Amino acid sequence: RTSSPSLAMLAVVTSWRPRLTLPTSRAFDVADELEGGLARESMLTELEPSPPSPGLQRGYVTASQDGSQYTLYTEATDSFVLHATVTKDQGRVDIFTYRPADLLFDIDRPAASMYLNGDQWTAVLNQCEHCVVGSPASSCSQTSAHSQQIAHGLHRLEAVGKGKVNSMNVTIPGRMNDGSRVVWCPRRGLPSLSHATEGRGVVKIPTRLPEWSERRQTLELEYKGRMVHSSARNFQLLSPTQSGELICQFGRVKDPKFHYILDFKAPLSSVQAFAAALSTVVWQ
């Protein structure tokens, strides 16, 4: 049994930026894209949630016809946020800060990856924020069973009334007293997020379950400001601190431009919300 880490063991994000080790040709491409403001070699921006607000940050997700590729955009400006490829038979999802059409997109260089194992999933950064300051050979991705973890989820099939519904609970790294993000690196002596204890540098996020309608003989889940169609992949997550407050909703829609809506707010960041949504590829 793994004991809970003390807060003194938790890494803190400071103002440094990751050191990138790139092939020479890619380094020149990155330099060119930086001049145009297009380079996004780091996932740090997508790890930070939006400032606290009463409303959800509205987004939408497009999906390829075969369900192997997904892209997240902001609804307000149609701005690209993240792209993902799904290898369902391997239980793996790779997340990129570039689209396939972008010059710097490299299928072998995902910024983050998610691993689906039975009823659990874990999302990790492929370049740990803590280990990037040391030797690549001694990084957690090389010396541990997992790299820096950014989210973990547990899927369940629950009975509600006369029906059954897929649900998930999500665990993410929390904040230090000064507001800095906890960097969940195993080289800091931290356990897997799946074994982390609530309140010890982590945030546990519960599911909002639908209600059973006796009149309609069906499960019903109200979506805030959205017209969502019935799907086994629909879910909502609730605030861990404010009772009943919605912090994430993912749902299937019928729209000529996109296939799903994904709305979220703090404490979830865009990559954490996207990972939770993508984990539902295994739901039937």
N, C-alpha and C positions, 0 to 999 in steps of 0.2 A: 504494500500500500504506500502510495506517495504522499508525503506530508505536504501541507500547504506552504507556499513560499512566503517569506516575510517581505514587506514592502521594500526593505533595504536591498533585497536581491534584484529588484526590478530595474530594467534599463530605462533611461529617459531620453527622449528625443530632444536634441539641442538644435542650434542654428546651423550645424554643419550640413553639407550635402554629400551624398554618396560619391565615392571615387569609382569611376567606371573604367573597367579594363576592356578595351575594344580592339578588334583587328584594325590595322592601319586604314584599310579601305573604308570600313564603317566609320572610323573616327573622322575621316574627311567628309563623309556624307552627313554625319551628325553636325559637323561645323557648318556645312552649307545650310542645313535645315534650321540651325540655331539662328542664323542671320535672318531667316524668314519667320522666326518665331514658331516653328513647327516641330522642333525636337522635343520629345517627351520620354527621355530615357529612364526617368525615375517615376516610381509609383507614389511618391510622398503626397502629392496633391490629392490623389484619389483615396488616400488613407485618412485624410482629414474630413470630418463631417462638416456640413454647412453650419454657420452660426445658428444658435438656438432661435427658433421661430415658431409661431403658433400653427402655421400651415406646413404641409408636406411639400418637398421639392418634387415636382412632377416630371416624370420621364417616360419614355417609351422604348420598346425593344422590338427590333425586326429580327426575323428568323429565316434561315434558308429553307427551301422546300423540303430538304432531307433532314432538317433538324440538327445539322452538324455545326452551324455557325449562327451566332447571335451578336447583335450590336446594340449598345445602349446609347441613347441620345437624350438631351434635355428637351423638354417640350416647349419651353418658352422661346428658345432661339434655334431649335433644331441642331444644336451643337453636338458633335461626336464626343462621347465620353470614353467608352471602352468597347473592345471587341473580344469575342471568345470563340474557341473551337472546342467541340465536344467529341471525344472518342469514347462512345458509350460502352463498347465491348471491353475497354481497358479501365473503365471507371475513372476517367480523367477528363478534366476541363482545363484548358490553358487560356489565360486572360492576357490581353495585349493592350498597350497604350496607343497602338497604331492600327489602322484598318489595312486589309490586304492590298488595297490600291496605293497605300502610302509608300514613299521611297524607302523609309526605314523599317517597314514591316519585315520581320524575319520569323518564319514559322518555328525556328529552333531557339528563339530567344523570347519566350513569354515572360512578362513581368511578374506574373503570379500564376499559380496552378492550384487546382482543387482536386482532391482525391475522394472518390465515393467508394465506401466500403460497407456493404450491407445497409444498415439503417443509419449510418453515420457518414459525415463528410467533414473534411478539413481543408481549409484554404491557407496557402503559404506564399510568402514572397520568395522569389527565386534568387534574390540578392539581399541577404539579411542586413538590416540597418546597423546592427551592432557589429557583425563580423566583417563588414566592408572596410573597417579601419585597420584590419590585420591582414595576415597572409591568407590568400585564397585557399591554400591547402589545409588551413586549420579552421576554416569557416564551418558553421553548423551544418550546412548542406553537404559537406564532405565528411564530417566526423560524427554526425548524429543521425538518428532515424528520420528526423524531419528538420526542415529549415524554420525560419521565423514564422510563427503561426499568426494569422490575422483574423481567423474566424473558425468556429467549429459548430456543427449542427447535428441534431439528433432527430431523425424522422420517426413518426409513430402513426399507426392507424387506430383511430379512436372511435368509439361508439357514441353517437349523439342521437338521442331519441330512438327512432327506428332505422336510422341510417348510420353510415360510417364515413369518416373523413380523414384525409391525410393532414398531418400537422407536423410542426417542427419547433424545437426550442434551439435558440442560437446563443452561443457564448462568444464574446469578443473581449480583447484586452481592454482594460479600463484606463483610468487617468490617475496620475499622481496628484498629490495635494496642490502642487503648483500648476496643474492643468496640463502638464506634459503627458504625451501618450506613453503607455507602457509598451516596450518592445519585447515581445514574447519569444525570446531566443533561448533555445535549450542550453546553450553554453553559459547562460546566467544561472543555471541550476533550476530552471522552471520546468514543471511537468507539462505534458500535453494539455492543451486547453480542455480536452475531454475529461480530464481528472482534476481540473482546477476548481477550487472552492469559491463560491460566491462571496464577494466582498473583499477578497484577497487579491486585488489588482485586476479583477475580471468583472464583466457585466453579463448577467444572465437575462435573456430576452424571451418572454413566453409568447405562445400563439394565442390569437383570438379565435375561439371556436365558433362555428355557425350555430344557429338555433334551429330546432326541429319545428316545422309548421304542421300541426295536426290537420288544419283545414286543407292545406295543399299537399300534405304527405311528402314533404321534401325538406332538405336542409336549406337554410337561408342565411346569407352573410351580406350585410349592407356595406357597400363601397362608398366612401366619402367622395362625392363629386364625380363619380365615374359610372359609366354604363358598361358593366362587365358581364360576359356570357359564362355560363356554367362550364367548369373545367375541373378535372382532378388536380390540376396544377395551381389553382388559385389559393392564396393564403394571405393572412394578415398577421403582423407582429405588434405586440403591445409594449408600451414603456415599462421599464423595470422599476421606475420610481413613482410615476404618476398613474394611479389606478384607472384603467380603462382607456388611457390615451393611446391613440393609434400612431405608430412610428414607421410603419412600412406596410404597403399593400401591393400585391402582384396579382394580375388577373388577365385572362384571355379576353380579347376584344375582336370585333369584326370591323376592320378599318382598311381602306385601300392602301394606306401608307405604312401601317405597322401591325404587329400581331399581339403584343402584350403591353400593358401599362406597368410601370414600376415607379411608385411614389415612396419617398422615404425622408427621414430627417434624423438629426442627432438623437442618440449616440451613434447611429449607423453612418458609415461613409459610403460613397458610391460603390467602391469595390466590394465591400461587405454585403451591401444590399443586392448587388448583381450576383455575387456568389450564391447567396441564399436562393435567389430566383432560379439560377442555373441548376441548383441541386435537385430541382423538381423534375428534371429530365427522366428520373427513375420512377416517378409516381405514375401509377396506372389508374 
